Amino acid sequence: MSAGDGQSFAVVVFLGFVAVSLLLCGLAAADLDDPEHFYAGGSAAFGPVGGGLAIAGDYISAATLLSTTGAVALDGADGILFACATVVSLYLVMRILSEPLRRKGVFTLGDFLAARLGAPSVRRGLGVTTLVVLTPLLLVQLSTAGRIMAAMFGLPDGALTGCTVAGGTLMVCYAAFGGMRGIGYVQILKVGVALTAMLLLAGIVLARYGWSPSALFDAAADRSGAGADYAHPGLHFGHSLTGRLDLISFEGTLLIGAACLPHITMRLHPVSEARTARRAVGWAVGPVAVVCGGVVVAGLGACALLGRDLVRATDPGGATALLMVTGALDPVAGGARHSMLFAIVACAVFATTLAAVAGITLAAASSLARDFGAWPAHGTGDRAPAREIRRARLGIVLVGAVAVVLSASLGDRGRLTLISLSFAVAASVLAPVLLYALFLPGYSATGVRWTVYGNLPLVVLLLAGSPAVSGTPIAIFPGHDVHWFPLQTPGLITIPAGFLLGLVGRARSRATQQTWQERGVGRIPPGPRNPDPAGRRP
């Protein structure tokens, strides 16, 4: 083939994906005449198959494809554990949260908790937490989309800002005009593209080693230079006591945090029937498991074909391993970007990233519009539907503009730290709040406030003093070392603290009620509570 065939193919596929995605969002826009369609039209209309695939699409991100592949290539068994935790986390969210989170007329976590607890005052705290979780993820995904676009078009580094702006413009169009249903169509399309690319890449890698996973792993271990450590957990953080605690902390944060991400839970609210939610489990978990399996094979292939040192030298976190292995499998004149295999994988990564960015943007803008506005605790009340949709679209434009500016300013700096912040806050704040609100009798708005306003600053404080911010090659400030907290991920401290603060808040609420009763005022009414779609009361 000629040197330009791969790059030309990449451009054609990229433009085709963008055109089809915009068409799908345009078709979905015809029904966006009220908030119910705009915020929740996707999962309710898709059924178990489409709804499950849309959730899987929201779950598969640039971190799943790039960072996990790099972790497998650099750290062997640790990276495989990270991939397994990703799949298990989605299974947990679909099994534990999919049915209880169903509720007609709610569109954000703030909506859900306000209706569940009968306390509209919790909306502001949940809105702050949602934005803290989603903003770092949005910056990482948007930066990745800009870099992949520049690589596909063969543009120099100076064009990165322009590519980031172009990616941001596309995400705003998807979210503003397609709403939840349009983004759902894009997510389903993305799942097909990602599955095709990862299965193709994994098949080519395995074919190099006689279709033997054990032969592939042995070859990767030989080229890793780590010896037997490559096959045992602990290579990423080290085998010291601190390293082992860090591994436990990271695994726990990933497992719990990924299950509570707001743009994932947002898709669960409009599911109308428990049977639909249960059937969606397989359609959500299956594709993610296949993609993660392909990621493991690709990571091992990168180490076996290129060597661990070369992967680390190119990027300390290994984020380039997925694209590097395509060049080793399909070497052509002019470099990897002219490879047909590179074109296919790069387009899959771009599609994955752009669709994830659109979903995160919609979730962040929805929280901004509803949780910080004077909206009723449940449904849309008497508010004019057209006014609320305009408010949501304005929020999308605002979130998109801020994300583009911040992403262009940060570049790739602190990519893993930003991801750690998102997952740590989700695991330490959102998980206790959701689980207690769903399953702990007597949990109230006081418990929510204690968890949010007590644990959110603790997460930020510990992460700011950790090696993830200073003193390591992948830190935000690698040239300085001022860390005082030994763990790179604070979840080992902050997750138990979140659950403990929730219990303290619940106890304080009960003590306050008892005090009022002793004074003869009577019990403080907890506020109206609405039965969930299955007919159960909270």
N, C-alpha and C positions, 0 to 999 in steps of 0.2 A: 504494500500500500504506500501511497505517497505520504510525506511527512505531515501534510496539512489535513489529511483525511480525518484524523481523530478530532482535531480542533474544530473543523467544520461541522462534524457530526455533533460535537458538544453544543455548538451554537444553535444548530437546528433543533436539537432536543430541548435545549433551554427555552428557546422562543416558543416551541410547541407547548411545553408545559405551562408557560406563562399565559399563552393565548387560551388554552383549554381551561385553565383555572379561572381566568377573568370571565370566560363565557359561563362557567358554572355559577360563579358569584352573581353574574348578571341575571341568570335565570332565577336564582334564589331571591334576588332583590324584589321581584314582582310581588312576593308575599309579605314583605316587611312593612306591613301597615299598622302594626301595633307592637308593643314591647314583648308580648308573649312569643311572637314569631321572631323578632329580632334577637332576643336573648336566648331563647330556648327552642326555636323551631327545628333544630337539627335532630337531636336524639329522639324526640317524640315522634318525628315523621319517618325516621329511617328504619324502625323496627329493630329486632335483636341483631340481625346481621350487620346492617349499616351502622347502627348505633355502636356495636362492639368494635367495628373497624374504625369508626371515627375516634373512639376513645383510644384505640391502639395508635392511631395517627398522632393524637395529642401527646401520647406517652413517649413515642420515639422522637428523640431530639438530636441535635448536633453532638451533645455530650454522649449520647448512647453510641453513635457511630464513631466519632473521632476520639474522644477521651477514653472510652472503654477499650477501643482497639489499641490505643497507645499503652494503656495500663496492662493489657495482656502481653503486648510485645516486650515491655520493659520489666514487668514484675511477675509474669507467669501465673502461678496459682492465685496470687492476690487479684490480678485482673479477672481471672475466671470467676472468683468469688464475687467481684463487683457486678459482673454480667448476670450471675445467678440471682443476686440480690435485687436487681432491676426487675427480673421476671417475677420473683416471689412477691415483691412489693405490689405489683399490679394485681396479682392473684388475690392478695389480702384485701386490697381496696374493693375489688369486685365482689368478693365473698362477704366481707364484713360491712362495708359502707354502702354498697350499691342500693340495697333495699331501704335501709333507714333514711338515706338522704333524699329519697323520692318525695317531692312535695310540690303540688301545683301552685303556680303563682310566685315562686321564689326563684331568683336568678343568680344570687351571689351567696357567699358564706354569711355575710352580714344579714341578708334577707332571711336565710335559713335559721340562724341562731336567734334573730329577733322574733320570728314566728314560733320557734320551738320553746323558747324560754319566756315568751310574752314580755320581752324587755327591749324596746327599740334602742335603748341607750348603748347596747353592745355593738351597734353597727359601726360606730366611729373607730373603736378599737380593732374590730375585724377588718375594717377598710385599711387602716394603717398597716396591719400585719400583712394583708394581701399585697399591698404595694411593695413592702419590704421584701417579700418572697419573690414577686414576679419581676421587679425591675432589674436585679442582677442577671436573672435568666434571659431577659429580653436583650440586655446589652451583649451578652456572650453570643447569643444566637445571631444577632444583627451583625456583629463584627465578623462572625464566621461566614455569613451570607455574602458580605462584601468581599472577603478574601477568595471565596470559591468563585464568585463571579469574575473577579480579576484574573484568576488562574485560567478559567475557561476561555476567556477572550484574549489571553496572552498579554494583559496590560501590565505596565510597570507599577511599582509600589506607590508612585505618586498619584495613581488613579484610584487608590483604595477608598479615599473619602467619597469620590463620586459614585463608586460602586455601592458604598454603604448607604448613601442618600437614595440611590435607585432601589435598593432592597427595602429601605424604609418606606418609600413611596408605594411600592407594590403591597407591602403588608397593610398600609393604611387603606388602600383600595379594597383588598380582600375583606378586611374587618368592617369597614364602613358601609360597603355596598352589599356584601354577602351576608353579614350577620352570622349567627351561629349555624344556620343551615348551609350557607355558602361555604363557610370554613369547614363544615363537616364534609361537604363534597370534595374539597381540596385535600382534606386529611385522608379520605378513602383513596383518592388518586395517588397520594403520596405513599400510602402503604403498599400499593401495587408496584410503584417504581422502586421503593427501597427493598422490597422482597426480591424483585427480579435481579437487581444489582448485586445484593449480598449473596443470593444463591449462586449466581454466575461466578462471582469472585471466589466464594468458598469452594465451588466445584473445581475451578482451575487450580487453586492451591492444593486441594486434596489429590487431584490427578498427578501433580508433580511428585507426590510421595506414595504412589500406588494405592490411593484411596484408603490409606491406613492412618487413622488419627493418632495412633501410638507412634508411628514412624515420624509423623509431623511434629509431635511434641518432643520426641527425642532429638530431632534435628534442631528445634528451637532451643532446647536446653543446652545443646552443644555449642551453639553460636552465641548464647547469652553471656558466657563467661562467668556465670554465677554458680555453676555446678549443680549440686543437689538442692541448693536453696531455691532454684527456679521452680522446682516441683512442690515446694512447701510454702505455706502462708508465712508472711513476715518480711518478704524481700523489699516491699515498698517502704515500710516504716522502720524496718530494722528488727532485730531479734531481742533487743533489750526490753526491760519491763515497760519503759515508756512507749517503745514501738508497738508492743503487743496491746497496750491500752489504746493507743492511737488506732490500731486496726479495728479493735472492737468498737471504738467510738465511731469510726467512719462507716463501718458496716451497719451499725444500728441507726445512724443518721440517714444513710441512704435508704435502708429498708423502710423506716417509718416516715421519713420526710417525703419520699416520692409518692407515697400513698395519700398524702394530704395536700398536694399541690392544687391551688385554687382553680386553675384552668382544666384540671382533670375532674374535680368534684362538681364543677359547673355543668358538666355534661350529664351528671347523674340525676340532677333535680327534675328534669322534665320527663324521665322514664315513667310511663303511666302505670305499668303493671309489674308485680313482683316476678311473674313468669318471664316477662321480657327481660328484666334485669338479670335473672339467672341464666337465661340462654345467651345473653350478651357476653357472659364470662369467657366462654371458649373462644368466641370471635374476637375478643379483646386480647386475651392472653396468648393464644396460638401464634398470631403473626409476630408479636413481640418476642416470643421464645425463639422463633425461627430466625429473626433478625439478630438477636443476641448470640445464637449459635453461629451464624455467619461472622459476626464480629469476633468471636473467639478464634475461629479458624483463620480469619484474616490477620489477627494480631500475632498468632503463632507463626503464620507464614511470613509476616514482616520480619520477625526475629530470625527465623530460619534462613531466609533468603538474603537479608541485608546485614544482620548482626545487631545486637543490642546497642553497641557503642555508636554506630552510625545513626540509628533511630534517635538516640538520646542527643547526639550532637546536633541533629537538625532541629529538634525541639525538645527541651528538657522534660516536658510533660508527655511527649509522644503523640501529640495531636496530629502530626503529619504522617503517621505510620500507615493509615489506611490508603492515602493517595500514593505514598512511596512504594508500597507493595505492587501497585498496578504497573509502575515503571519497571520493576524487576521481573514481572510476569510477561510483560509485553514491551520489550525494549525496541524503540524505533529511533530513527535519526531525528534530531531536533529536540530530544528530551521527552520526559513523561507526558507533558501536556499535549503532545501530538499522538499519543497512544489512544486507540479506540477504547481499550479497557478503561483508561483514565477518564475518557469522556463519559462513559456510562456511569462509573462510580461517582465522578464529580457532579454530574447532573442529579444523581440520586441524593447526594449530600445536600446539594443546593435546594432541591425540592423539599427534603426533610426539614431543613433549616427554615426556609421561607414559610412553610405551612405552620411550623411550630411558633414562629414569630407572630404570625397572624392570630393564632389561638391565644397566645399569651397577651397580645395587645388588646384583644377583645375583652378578656377577663379583667385586665387591669383597668381598662376604660369603664367597664360595667361597674366595677367597685367604686371608681372615682365618681361616676354619675349617680349611683344609688346610695352607697354607704356614707357619702359626704353630703348628700342632699336631703332635703326635707321630705323624704318619701315615706309612705306608710310602712308598717312592719310587715305587711303581707300583701302580695299582689301589687296592683298599681293604683288602687283606690279611685279617687275622682280626678287624678291628674290626667291632663290631655295626652293621649298616646303620641301624637305627632311631636309635642313638646319634649317628651321624654326621649324619643328617638333622636331628635336634634341634639339634645344634651349628651346622649351617649356618643353620637358621631363626633361632636366637638371634643369629647374626652378622648376618642381614638386619635384624632388629629393632634391633640396636645401631647398625649403619651408618645405617639410616633415621633413628633418633633424633638421632644426632650431626649428620647432614646437615641435618635440619630446623632444629636450633638454630643451626648456623653460617650456613645460608642466610638465615634470618630476621634474623640479626645483620648480615650483610654487605649484604643487599639487592642492588642493581644495581652496587654499587661494585666496580671492578676486574674487571668481567666478562671483558673481552678479555685482561687479564693472567692470569687463572686459566686461560683456554683456552690461552694461550701456554705456561704452565707445563706443562700436561698434554702438549701435543704436543712440546714441547722435550725433556721427559724420555723420552717414547716414542721419539723419533727418535735421541736421544743415548745412551740406555742400552739400551732393549729391542731396537732394530734391530741394533746391533753384536752383542749377545749371541745373538740368534736366528740371524742370518746366519752368524756364526762357528760356532755349535753345529751348524748344518745343513750347512755347506759347507766348513769349514776343518778339515783333518785335524790331529789332535793338540791341538785346543782342549779345555781342561779347566776344572774348577771354579775354578782359580786365575785364569784369564782372566775368568771371570764376576765373581769378587770384585773384581778390579782395575777392571773397567768400572763395576760398580754403586757400590762405595764410593769410587772415585776420581772418577767423573764426575757422580754425583748431587749432591754438594755444590757442584761447579763450576757446574752449571746453576742451582741456587738462588742462588748468590753473584752470578753475572753478571746474572741476571734482577732480583735485588734492587737492583742498582746501575744498572739501565737506565731509560730514559725511560718504560717501561711501568709503573713503580711510582711515579715522581714526576716532576712537571714538565710533563705534557701533560694535555689535557682528558679523556682516557680512562684516565688512570692511577688507581691506588688512592688516591694522595694528590696530587690535581691542584693544590692550593694550595701545595705545597712542591716545591723542585727541588734534590735532593741527588744526582742521578745522576752517575756517573763512567764508566759503560760506554756508549759511543755508540749501540749497536744496540738496538732494541726487542726483537728476538728473538735469543737467543745461539746459535742453531743453527750459524751459520757457524764458530764456535769449538768448540762442544761436540760436534757430530757427528763431525768428524775426531778430536777428542780421545778420544771413546768407542771408535772403531775402533783408535786407536793404543794406548790402555790395554789393550784386549783382546789385541793382539799382544805387548805387554810382559808381560802375565800369562802368555801361552802360552810365551814365551821363558823366563820365570822357572821355570815348571813343568818345562820340559825340562831346564833347568840343574840343578834339584833332583834330577830323576831320574838325570841323568848323574853327579852327585856321589855319590848312593847306590850307583850301579853301580861307580864307582871305588873306593869303600870296601869293595866286596865284598859288600854287602848284597843286591844284586840290584835289579831294576827294581820300582818301586812299582806294585802292581797298580792299574789304573784303575777297577776296580769292574765289576760285571756290566752288560752292555749287552744290551738286548732288540732283536730285529729289528723293524722297522716293519711295518705291515700288508701292505706290498707285498713283503715278504721280504728287503728290503735291510738291511744292517747299517750303523749310523752310521759 
